[in-house]
Amino acid sequence: MSLPDSTRSGARVEEALKALLNQQSLIMKRLETIEDRLQSIQSLEERVSTLEIIVQHPGRHPLPTTDAPGNTPMRNQGCRRGNSQ
């Protein structure tokens, strides 16, 4: 016995909706990944802006410090003047 057209049509609509929901889920995961990457870029952008201000007005602003090993203000000053330490 064959299914009525309305039942087959309803099943196709249901399958299409499931596929769309699956695609939406994948897109949302990708957007979350992109958002995470953008947050790191934003942090770098803020650091670049700070450095631009320092370069434009040397002596007015102290050099920024970071928690990175070997990245001390004194070392940065030496590198800025062209001295290698």
C-alpha positions in Angstrom: 0.0 0.0 0.0 1.4 3.4 -1.0 1.4 6.5 1.2 -0.8 9.4 0.3 0.8 12.4 -1.4 0.2 14.6 1.6 2.1 12.2 3.9 5.1 11.9 1.6 5.1 15.7 1.2 5.0 16.2 5.0 7.9 13.8 5.4 9.9 15.7 2.8 9.2 19.0 4.6 10.3 17.4 7.9 13.5 16.1 6.3 14.2 19.5 4.8 13.6 21.2 8.2 16.0 18.8 9.9 18.6 19.5 7.3 18.2 23.2 7.7 18.5 22.9 11.5 21.6 20.9 11.1 23.1 23.5 8.8 22.1 26.3 11.2 23.9 24.4 14.0 27.0 24.1 11.9 26.9 27.8 11.0 26.5 28.8 14.7 29.6 26.7 15.6 31.6 28.4 12.9 30.4 31.8 14.0 31.5 31.0 17.6 35.0 30.0 16.3 35.2 33.2 14.3 34.1 35.2 17.3 36.9 33.7 19.5 39.5 34.5 16.8 38.2 38.1 16.6 38.6 38.5 20.3 42.3 37.7 20.1 42.6 40.1 17.2 40.9 42.8 19.1 43.4 42.4 21.9 46.3 42.8 19.4 44.6 45.8 17.9 44.4 47.5 21.3 48.2 46.8 21.8 49.0 48.3 18.4 47.0 51.4 19.2 48.9 51.8 22.5 52.2 51.4 20.7 51.2 53.9 18.0 50.5 56.5 20.7 53.9 55.8 22.4 55.7 56.2 19.0 53.9 59.4 18.2 54.7 60.9 21.7 58.0 59.3 22.9 58.9 60.2 26.5 55.3 61.1 27.4 54.2 57.5 28.0 55.8 54.7 29.9 56.4 51.5 27.8 53.8 48.9 28.3 54.7 45.8 30.2 53.6 42.3 29.5 53.6 39.0 31.3 55.6 37.4 28.5 58.9 36.0 29.6 61.9 38.2 28.5 59.6 41.0 27.6 60.5 43.6 30.2 60.4 47.4 29.8 64.2 47.6 29.9 64.6 45.0 27.2 62.0 46.8 25.1 63.8 50.1 25.5 67.1 48.5 24.4 65.4 47.0 21.3 63.7 50.3 20.5 67.1 52.1 20.5 68.5 49.4 18.3 70.7 47.8 21.0 70.5 44.0 21.2 70.3 42.5 24.6 
